[in-house]
Amino acid sequence: DANRQISEYKFKLSKAEQDITTLEQNIGRLQGQVARYKNAAENAEKVEDELKAEKRKLQRELRTALDKIEEMEMTNSNLMKRLEKMKANRTALLSQQ
């Protein structure tokens, strides 16, 4: 009976050691996954920061371009008014002669 118990305990010990080995392998695999996910998250944050900076730069460029367009439209409008005045003056001068 004692030999049976000893062999039963040896079997349980062997099984427990196998379980420990399996769990240690799982821990190693999971730690590797955590490291990869952490790396991926850091890279994603870096890319996000770069994209945000690029977006701010493009928005500044857009505002600058829109300001230039507005300025050019005002200049164009002023020039068109001057041209109309000059045409009106020329017409008036021609009609007086």
Number of C-alpha atoms within 10 A of each C-alpha: 6 7 8 9 10 11 12 12 12 12 12 12 12 12 12 12 12 12 12 12 12 12 12 12 12 12 12 12 12 12 12 12 12 12 12 12 12 12 12 12 12 12 12 12 12 12 12 12 12 12 12 12 12 12 12 12 12 12 12 12 12 12 12 12 12 12 12 12 12 12 12 12 12 12 12 12 12 12 12 12 12 12 12 12 12 12 12 12 12 12 11 11 10 9 8 7 5
